[in-house]
Amino acid sequence: MSQTILVQDYMTATPHSIGVSLSLSDAANMMKAYKIRHLPVLDGNQLVGIVSDRDIQMVNSMAGVKADDVPIEEAMSQSPYTVASTTPLEVCARHMAKHKLGSAVVVNANQKVVGVFTVTDGMNALADLLGKVPEGAMVAEKKKAAPRKRT
């Protein structure tokens, strides 16, 4: 009997987030510091959006616009895809693929952010499902990965 893989098995638990009152520059600095590409945007404890590195790149490409002058709420996606941690990973991955999303915000029953599931997390799940690299396959680079937090 196969076991259902859940979002919580691969999500990044207790993700970094940013307040809605901050600037896009603040978000860019935070992403750089923590080496992340998605930040849930909160107003108090309530999720109001998500900002990605792609949002920042788009604003930075506009002539005469400085990220310091752009509030996050003007660049964020206001309706992020949210899932429960107990959502089957297949359901989340299919939705993300269909809608070409880079992330899903994981929320609890009170809509409090408890995690983020990204395409990178999905690739980790795929790698685990595929198992070890077949003998004779070419591996371009092998990095020693830090242990993943499981919740």
C-alpha positions in Angstrom: 0.0 0.0 0.0 1.5 3.3 -1.0 1.7 6.3 1.4 0.4 9.7 0.3 3.2 12.3 0.3 2.0 15.6 1.8 3.1 19.2 1.3 4.4 19.2 4.9 6.9 16.5 3.9 8.8 18.9 1.7 7.8 22.5 2.5 10.1 25.0 4.1 8.7 25.3 7.6 8.6 28.6 9.4 9.6 30.7 6.4 10.8 34.2 6.4 8.1 36.8 5.7 8.0 40.5 5.3 5.6 43.3 6.5 3.3 45.0 3.9 4.5 48.4 5.0 8.1 47.8 3.9 9.7 48.6 0.5 10.6 46.4 -2.4 14.2 47.2 -1.6 13.7 45.7 1.8 12.3 42.5 0.3 15.3 42.3 -2.2 17.8 42.7 0.7 16.0 40.1 2.7 15.9 37.6 -0.2 19.6 38.2 -0.8 20.6 37.8 2.8 18.6 34.5 3.3 19.2 33.2 -0.3 15.5 32.8 -1.0 13.2 33.8 -3.8 9.7 34.0 -2.3 8.5 36.1 0.7 5.0 35.9 2.1 3.7 39.4 2.8 1.9 39.9 6.1 -0.2 42.6 7.5 0.1 41.8 11.2 -0.3 38.0 11.2 -2.5 38.0 8.2 -1.3 36.9 4.8 -2.0 39.6 2.2 0.3 38.6 -0.7 3.6 37.1 -1.8 6.6 38.8 -3.4 9.1 37.0 -5.5 12.5 37.7 -6.9 10.8 37.9 -10.3 8.6 40.8 -9.1 11.7 42.6 -7.9 13.4 42.1 -11.2 10.4 43.4 -13.1 10.3 46.6 -11.1 14.0 47.1 -11.3 13.8 46.9 -15.1 11.5 49.9 -15.3 13.2 53.1 -16.2 13.2 55.7 -13.5 11.8 53.4 -10.8 13.8 52.7 -7.6 12.9 49.7 -5.5 13.4 52.0 -2.4 10.4 54.0 -3.5 8.0 51.1 -4.3 5.9 49.7 -1.5 5.7 45.9 -1.4 1.9 46.0 -1.9 2.4 47.6 -5.3 4.6 44.7 -6.6 3.3 41.7 -4.7 0.8 39.1 -5.9 -2.3 39.8 -3.9 -3.9 36.4 -4.1 -1.2 33.8 -3.4 -2.0 30.1 -3.9 -2.4 28.7 -0.4 -2.6 25.1 0.8 -2.8 23.2 4.1 0.2 21.3 5.2 -1.8 18.1 4.9 -2.6 18.7 1.2 -1.3 15.8 -1.0 1.9 16.9 -2.7 0.4 15.8 -6.0 -2.5 18.1 -5.7 -0.3 21.1 -4.9 2.3 20.3 -7.7 -0.4 19.8 -10.4 -2.0 23.2 -9.5 1.4 24.9 -9.5 2.3 23.4 -12.8 -1.1 24.2 -14.4 -1.0 27.8 -13.3 2.8 28.2 -13.7 3.3 29.2 -10.1 6.7 29.3 -8.4 5.4 28.7 -4.9 2.5 27.9 -2.6 2.0 29.5 0.8 1.2 26.9 3.4 -1.3 28.0 6.0 -3.0 26.4 9.0 -6.7 26.4 9.8 -6.5 30.0 11.1 -4.8 31.1 7.9 -1.5 31.7 9.7 1.5 31.1 7.5 3.3 27.9 8.6 5.4 27.2 5.5 6.2 27.8 1.8 6.4 25.1 -0.8 8.5 26.1 -3.9 9.5 24.6 -7.2 12.8 23.8 -5.5 11.0 21.9 -2.8 9.2 20.1 -5.6 12.5 19.2 -7.3 13.7 17.7 -4.0 10.6 15.6 -3.8 11.1 14.4 -7.4 14.7 13.6 -6.7 13.7 11.5 -3.7 11.0 9.7 -5.6 13.4 8.9 -8.5 15.9 7.5 -6.0 19.6 7.2 -6.5 21.3 8.2 -9.7 21.6 5.1 -12.0 25.1 3.8 -12.5 26.9 5.3 -15.4 24.7 8.5 -15.3 26.7 11.8 -15.6 26.4 14.0 -12.5 27.5 17.6 -13.2 27.9 18.7 -9.6 27.3 17.0 -6.3 26.8 19.2 -3.3 26.6 18.1 0.2 23.1 19.1 1.2 22.1 20.2 4.7 19.6 18.0 6.4 16.0 19.0 5.5 13.6 20.0 8.3 10.7 17.7 8.4 7.5 18.6 10.2 
